[in-house]
Amino acid sequence: MRSYQAMLNNGETLPIIGMGTYSGENDRETTEKAIRAAIKMGYRHFDTAKIYGSELALGNALRRAIHDGLIEREDIHVTSKLWSSDHHDPVDAIQQTLQRLGMEYIDMYLVHWPVALKAWVDYPVPAEEDFEELDMENTWSGMERCLEMGLCKSIGVSNFSSRKIEELINFACVTPVVNQVEMHPMWRQSKLRSICGDYGIHVSAYSPLGGPGNAWGTTAVVDHPIIQSIAHKHNATPAQIALRWGLYQGSSVIVKSFNPRRMKENIGALDLTLDDWDLFEIEKMEERKIMRAEYLINDTTNIHITSKLWSSDHHDPVDALQQTLRRLGMEYIDMYLVHWPVALKAWVDYPIPAEEDFEELDMENTWSGMERCLEMGLCRSIGVSNFSSTKIQHLLDFACVTPVVNQVEMHPMWRQRKLRSICREYGIHVSAYSPLGGPGNAWGTTNVVDHPIIKSIAQKHNATPAQMGYRHFDTAKIYGSEVAVGNALRRAIHDGLVEREDIHITSKLWSSDHHDPVNALQQTLRRLGMEYIDMYLVHWPVALKASVDYPIPAEEDFEELDMENTWSDMERCLEMGLCRSIGVSNFSSTKIQHLLDFACVTPVVNQVEMHPMWRQRKLRSICREYGIHVSAYSPLGGPGNAWGTTNVVDHPIIKSIAHKHNATPAQVALRWGLCQGSSVIAKSFNMGRMKENMGALNLKLDEWDLIDINKMEERKIMRGEWLSNHTTSPYRNIQELWDDEI
């Protein structure tokens, strides 16, 4: 690996394949073992950050490897990052990083995000009230001090756009050596790479495979037909193709895997050669940014200020904008728009001009003045307002800078199809004013919001889940939804829709976390941004190796399950106040009875597949005997899931009962579950269906309905075949997994 180096603009070098060490889903011991294995394979570039929680483990592993003679300190490259709550004092932040790493210096220190948070925010997903104003000039000065003091050898940035790079260059004494950003075959960063190349800034790619295994990640990159086809052609893996593509762009790549087989596979990308045709094919792939970081944006603490050039100021846009800035008390605004394609005499400061107030419009001269505003840093973007398609095209005949926005009237009764098409063609964003039709303005109307079609659609989709009355939210680490659930619930609480004590949050212990449920639940709470959850369940009666962060394990991923130890730790979660209740999921009657042999705390819930075609009589009877509530997942049969089916809601008996009660088949299936004394977990993100599901509470089934449902043939849908095998799993077949209750 030492021969594969990128030269940085300060003369330092960077190994072009790095190991990402984010360990939010792994304990320290697992992380240390993975890093030691990586060192033996040849990895020499290790990427960490304060917010990853991996600095201690990385430092321990590297110091031990140095002590054991596996490597020398000068042979490795350690990168860490300034978290957003530390912008006020980068020197102190890096000194704390060095203490955690047990090192005298690190090789590279990056500004993690161009965002500033309050000093106490040590979690990755901030709330609205956590933001502060970013003074990037002061932050960068602190980063330069870190360099001068010898605390790091290089400084750089992460997640900086082209514009933010150029803004930084305007005041930086030291040019950043690196910009670490999301980059892969489906997000190729052509413009950013070009801008960084102009300034000699090396682009380092995180999530070069699309981030599979992360809550926000996807397998779309490695599963893409073009990547798969090229992999087949070269007898390589899709991951190797994606990594090699990144290296071909002159970038380094940061790959995160603690799986030894994949770690070795990733290194193999260095030996792969792609031809011109491969690269041409990859360029055809649709582009899509995956790490979008919506949680760093909000409508209150992150502000964007737009103002407009009035029609009497066309003769001097620079002076007009300077006056605007004085009135606002600001150094710049985010966007400045030409208000109307009309010129008025200089004294006209009223909105409705007389005939004698007009002047000839010299739009070319006006736009030149707008471009000067941009060059002078008085605004960050320029655009127009109230421009027709023809006027947009005329402007583009002479403009050096294309307007970023055309702000126009647009609403359901004035849909601007042609204008939107023209603007889209030139990359101009259309911003809609009067999207409700301008009610309350002298010229406005209520015709839009009063239109029968609008009112009908509003009635159909009239509420958010919280407003509809949902109060029980079911998530799990492996679902990848904990961050989104936390964001939505915290915002609902902030907006006064609900109180925290009114909602019930369930999450689950993933099978690779049986060794440390307390740590796993603490990670879940960080992702949710909550102090506790209401219920924590053991997801499956299966133990997997700590590195397994995907739902379908390979044979080599299984470990022996020590359920007594797992449950003891679940009870500790309860004692520590991290959750209010503990339970299980996917446990058969036999496994429930085995658990009760040693449990000090009886599980409150067993969450299992249950619906009219899998009625769970025996299990419900056993659970009832021990006071364990049965909660039904897939109460409609799981339509929409890869393993699901529409057989339940399409069954003639269910459809007949639905017709009889003027209800939907889904409502009948849900009501059947409720009639058994179970709670039901219904999954839909469709507002109409979500409301429909709630309607099951108002439905009554009679005795004949229940008798007819009991006549339906039974078939388990979620069979879990991937959790059984003849070699490494404790269950040789699905009969053993479910103890013949299948």
Secondary structure, 3 states (H helix, E strand, C coil): CCCCEEECCCCCEEECEEEECCCCCCCHHHHHHHHHHHHHHCCCEEECCHHHCCHHHHHHHHHHHHHCCCCCHHHCEEEEEECHHHCCCHHHHHHHHHHHHCCCCEEEEEECCCCEECCCCCCCCCCHHHEECCCHHHHHHHHHHHHHCCCEEEEEEECCCHHHHHHHHHHCCCCCCEEEEECECCECCHHHHHHHHHCCCEEEEECCCCCCCCCCCCCCCCCCHHHHHHHHHHCCCHHHHHHHHHHHCCCEEEECCCCHHHHHHHHHHHHCCCCHHHHHHHHCCCCCCCCCCHHHCCCCCCCCCEEEECHHHCCCHHHHHHHHHHHHCCCCECEEEECCCCEECCCCCCCCCCHHHEECCCHHHHHHHHHHHHHCCCECCEEEECCCHHHHHHHHCCCCCCCCEEEEECECCECCHHHHHHHHHCCCEEEEECCCCCCCCCCCCCCCCCCHHHHHHHHHCCCCHHHHCCCEEECCHHHCCHHHHHHHHHHHHHCCCCCHHHCEEEEEECHHHCCCHHHHHHHHHHHHCCCCEEEEEECCCCEECCCCCCCCCCHHHEECCCHHHHHHHHHHHHHCCCEEEEEEECCCHHHHHHHHCCCCCCCCEEEEECECCECCHHHHHHHHHCCCEEEEECCCCCCCCCCCCCCCCCCHHHHHHHHHHCCCHHHHHHHHHHHCCCEEECCCCCHHHHHHHHHHHHCCCCHHHHHHHHCCCCCCCCCCHHHCCCCCCCCCCHHHHCCCCC
